[in-house]
Amino acid sequence: MTIDLDELLKVRARFDAEAREGAQADAPPASVERAGAVVRHVAPEPGWNSVLWSDLDEGTADAEIAAQVAFFTGRGCPEFEWKLYDYDRPADLGDRLRAAGFVPEPPETLMVGLVSELAKLPVEPPEGITLRVVTDEAGVDLMMRVHTGAFGRERPRLREQVLGKLREEPETIAAVLAMAGDTPVSAARMEMQPGLAFAGLWGGGTIPEWRGRGIYRLLVAHRARLAAELGIDYLQVDASDDSRPILERLGFGVLGVTVPYMWTGNAS
């Protein structure tokens, strides 16, 4: 069952309040800070540094962008992200970020699904596939192997993030591998915070020769059942163009479009 438009707008407002303005740190020793009209995620290297939410207008945006650049560069961050949503204000915030030296990465579609409906999806694995829960460093290394094969790049920062969660806050992550015998062919994780209505679905990458067999759907269904057991209401995804049609068929609705604007200090 797809969420109707009126309900989607209510869900979006709740998502902004809980997952953006009220965000929690992704792993120790990171922190979330509110600095005036901005909420930011701050972490020592190699952690993730980002502006998560802002409440700006035409008169305040440029000064706040400059303030955040000064803050993160002053901490010695080699890069940081301003995570922009297409309904953020002012309407030209993306243009202002580009003018300040930020570089946009490919857009993703912010989607949300009802756990109560998604948990009803079948979880029978495709032929030749078994699921393996990730609980240790060996499992994380298999996940990173999948990510490299599926997305074409290594993610050392992600490896440290996942390991940190498993070691320090295991209640905030559920990671899983799809295995063909002893070979990992797909990997995914769910990240959540106690008491929040939303859990984020991340990963889901499948190596090319195993695509189109229902593995992505299987991993969504598996995580939805875990979310239902934990009393979570919604699953949220920043969906690629490849994932969006699959998620729409599963009943996910669109809340907006999000673009990571990256500051590296090297932009002209």
Helices and strands as residue ranges (DSSP letters): H 5-15, I 16-21, E 31-35, E 38-42, E 50-54, H 61-74, E 80-85, H 93-99, E 103-104, E 108-114, H 115-118, E 130-134, H 137-151, H 156-168, G 170-172, E 173-180, E 183-192, E 198-206, G 208-210, H 215-229, E 234-239, H 243-250, E 253-263
